Amino acid sequence: MECPACGSTRVYRSKSRGTLERSLHAILPIHFYRCHECNWRRMRFRKRALNIVIVSVLGLLFGFLLFELASPIIQLMLHLILS
């Protein structure tokens, strides 16, 4: 990883600082990084975990849409079976 401020490659992971950063780190798939040369600090999403989050959200949306589309058909089938 390269520092966007100074271009140094001496970038390392940094600990979460403060309540907000700890909360973000607990909820979102992120890590914090710091440049050893210029002390610039940033957060970055973990790619692998971010893919899992995206797939999960898309799966939930697709499932909800599928249920909404199938709901009238299921109601009709139940009505025909029970009547």
Secondary structure, DSSP 8 states (H G I E B T S, - for coil): ---TTT--S-EEEE---HHHHHHHHHHSSEEEEEETTT--EEEEE-HHHHHHHHHHHHHHHHHHHHHHHHHHHHHHHHHHHH-
